[in-house]
Amino acid sequence: MEELVAPGTVRAMPEAVPDAAAITATSAGDTVTGVRARTRAGPAAVERLGISHEEVVRRLEQEGAAESEAARQDLPGVVTKSRDSKGVDGE
């Protein structure tokens, strides 16, 4: 989490996460500003190796969507199993 600290960034996480990080983490400060050139160089380097950046992105999106859908479908069973193991009545 510390690597994504920069002015004007938005976080989408429960309040407890940054609170815990503030206690245990050490911040290197703004690690985002000024790295645009390096991040843009990455896809070009991949392309020079003969790997399609577009194909990599497409595949990651497909695999991520499939994993997300599988997790969504598993969620009711996982919640039920957890609830049952703690002796909680779902009614």
Secondary structure, DSSP 8 states (H G I E B T S, - for coil): -GGG--TT----S-THHHHHHHHH----S--STT-HHHHHHHHHHHHHTT--HHHHHHHHHHHHHHHHHHHHHHHHHHHHHHHHHTT----
